[in-house]
Amino acid sequence: MKTVSICFVCLGNICRSPTAEGVMRHLVDEAKLAERIVIDSAGTGDWHIGEPPDERAQLAASRRGYELAGLRGRQIAAADFDRFDLLIAMDDKNIVALRQICPPHQRDKIRLLMEFVPEADARWSGAREVVDPYFGGVEGFEQVLDQCEVACRGLIAALRPQLLA
């Protein structure tokens, strides 16, 4: 049975990447692909190692039925490029940080989450980055959820052919 391992990456691993992880876990469970897709998240910085996701992220996620409790911040490591098939960044700064620690022969594993938004999605198809909600209000966390939902559905659609081949 083919499997794919994915690590979502943002700056501190307390807002965007754990939200993407929670959304993806939920959608993968719904799609009955949990045995085929391994999901994790990490941050490029070390400020929040061991901390739970931001309370605002947890609250916004729980209102939509996603579970972030139990997740803990961790920092990305060079070994993660061997552990994961895809390292999916939330923004261009994360891409730069990942490339700095990535072995050159594994750079094709680094992608932006918003690359997976279907072109037909008029609201998000032009967006390149998942907005960083940390210094803003509640609406930023809702926008992150909106972006993660559409992009993670697109990611599952992109992975499905190779998982079922």
For each residue, the residues with C-beta under 8 A, 3 or more apart:
1: 35 36
2: 36 162 163 165
3: 35 36 37 38 163
4: 36 37 38 85 86 159 162 163
5: 37 38 39 40 83 84 85 86
6: 24 37 38 39 40 84 85 86 87 88 155
7: 39 40 41 42 76 80 83 84 86 87 88
8: 16 17 18 20 21 24 39 40 41 42 88 90 113
9: 13 17 41 42 43 44 76 87 88 89 90 94 98
10: 13 15 16 17 20 41 43 44 89 90 91 94 130 132
11: 16 43 44 45 90 93 94 132
12: 15 43 45 47 48 73 134
13: 9 10 17 18 41 42 43 48 73 74 75
14: 18 43 48 51 52 53 54 57 73 134
15: 10 12 18 19 53 54 56 57 132 133 134 141 144
16: 8 10 11 19 20 90 130 132 133 144 148
17: 8 9 10 13 20 21 41 42 43 90
18: 8 13 14 15 21 22 41 53 57 68 71 73
19: 15 16 22 23 53 57 60 61 66 68 141 144 145 148
20: 8 10 16 17 23 24 41 88 90 113 130 148 151 152
21: 8 17 18 24 25 39 40 41 68 71
22: 18 19 25 26 61 66 67 68 71
23: 19 20 26 27 61 66 145 148 149 152
24: 6 8 20 21 27 28 37 39 148 152 155 156
25: 21 22 28 29 34 39 66 67
26: 22 23 29 30 65 66 67
27: 23 24 30 31 149 152 153 156
28: 24 25 31 33 34 37 39 156
29: 25 26 32 34
30: 26 27
31: 27 28 156 160
32: 29
33: 28 36 37 156 159 160 163
34: 25 28 29 37
35: 1 3
36: 1 2 3 4 33 163
37: 3 4 5 6 24 28 33 34 156 159 163
38: 3 4 5 6 84
39: 5 6 7 8 21 24 25 28
40: 5 6 7 8 21 84
41: 7 8 9 10 13 17 18 20 21 71 74
42: 7 8 9 13 17 74 75 76 77 80
43: 9 10 11 12 13 14 17 46 47 48 73 74 75 76
44: 9 10 11 75 76 93 94 97 98
45: 11 12 48 75
46: 43 49 75
47: 12 43
48: 12 13 14 43 45 51 73
49: 46 73 74 75
50: 72 73 74
51: 14 48 72 73
52: 14 58 68 69 71 72 73
53: 14 15 18 19 57 58 61 68 71 73
54: 14 15 57 58 134 141
55: 58 59
56: 15 59 60 133 138 141
57: 14 15 18 19 53 54 60 61 68 133 141 144
58: 52 53 54 55 61 62 68 69
59: 55 56 62 63 141
60: 19 56 57 63 64 138 141 142 144 145
61: 19 22 23 53 57 58 64 66 67 68 145
62: 58 59 65 66 67 68
63: 59 60
64: 60 61 145
65: 26 62
66: 19 22 23 25 26 61 62 145
67: 22 25 26 61 62 70
68: 18 19 21 22 52 53 57 58 61 62 71
69: 52 58
70: 67
71: 18 21 22 41 52 53 68
72: 50 51 52
73: 12 13 14 18 43 48 49 50 51 52 53
74: 13 41 42 43 49 50
75: 13 42 43 44 45 46 49
76: 7 9 42 43 44 80 87 97 98 101
77: 42 80 101
78: 81 101 102 103
79: 82 83
80: 7 42 76 77 83 84 87
81: 78 84 87 101 102 103 106 109
82: 79 106
83: 5 7 79 80
84: 5 6 7 38 40 80 81 87 109
85: 4 5 6 109
86: 4 5 6 7 109 111
87: 6 7 9 76 80 81 84 98 102 109 110 111
88: 6 7 8 9 20 111 112 113 155
89: 9 10 92 94 95 98 110 111 112 113
90: 8 9 10 11 16 17 20 94 112 113 129 130 132
91: 10 94 95 112 128 129 130 132
92: 89 95 96 112 128 129
93: 11 44 96 97
94: 9 10 11 44 89 90 91 97 98
95: 89 91 92 98 99 110 112
96: 92 93 99 100
97: 44 76 93 94 100 101
98: 9 44 76 87 89 94 95 101 102 110
99: 95 96 102 107 110
100: 96 97
101: 76 77 78 81 97 98
102: 78 81 87 98 99 106 107 109 110
103: 78 81 106 107
104: 107
105:
106: 81 82 102 103 109
107: 99 102 103 104 110
108:
109: 81 84 85 86 87 102 106
110: 87 89 95 98 99 102 107
111: 86 87 88 89 115 116
112: 88 89 90 91 92 95 115 128 129
113: 8 20 88 89 90 116 130 147 148 151 152 155
114: 117 124 127 128 129 130 147 151
115: 111 112 151
116: 111 113 151 152 154 155 157 158
117: 114 121 124 125 127 147 150 151 154
118: 121 125 150 153 154 157
119: 125
120: 125
121: 117 118 124 125 150 154
122: 125
123: 146 150
124: 114 117 121 127 146 147 150 151
125: 117 118 119 120 121 122
126:
127: 114 117 124 130 147
128: 91 92 112 114
129: 90 91 92 112 114
130: 10 16 20 90 91 113 114 127 144 147 148 151
131: 140 143 144 147
132: 10 11 15 16 90 91 135 140
133: 15 16 56 57 136 140 141 143 144
134: 12 14 15 54 140
135: 132
136: 133 139 140
137: 140
138: 56 60 141 142
139: 136 142 143
140: 131 132 133 134 136 137 143 144
141: 15 19 54 56 57 59 60 133 138 144 145
142: 60 138 139 145 146
143: 131 133 139 140 146 147
144: 15 16 19 57 60 130 131 133 140 141 147 148
145: 19 23 60 61 64 66 141 142 148 149
146: 123 124 142 143 149 150
147: 113 114 117 124 127 130 131 143 144 150 151
148: 16 19 20 23 24 113 130 144 145 151 152
149: 23 27 145 146 152 153
150: 117 118 121 123 124 146 147 153 154
151: 20 113 114 115 116 117 124 130 147 148 154 155
152: 20 23 24 27 113 116 148 149 155 156
153: 27 118 149 150 156 157
154: 116 117 118 121 150 151 157 158
155: 6 24 88 113 116 151 152 158 159
156: 24 27 28 31 33 37 152 153 159 160
157: 116 118 153 154 160
158: 116 154 155 161
159: 4 33 37 155 156 162 163
160: 31 33 156 157 163 164
161: 158 164 165
162: 2 4 159 165
163: 2 3 4 33 36 37 159 160
164: 160 161
165: 2 161 162
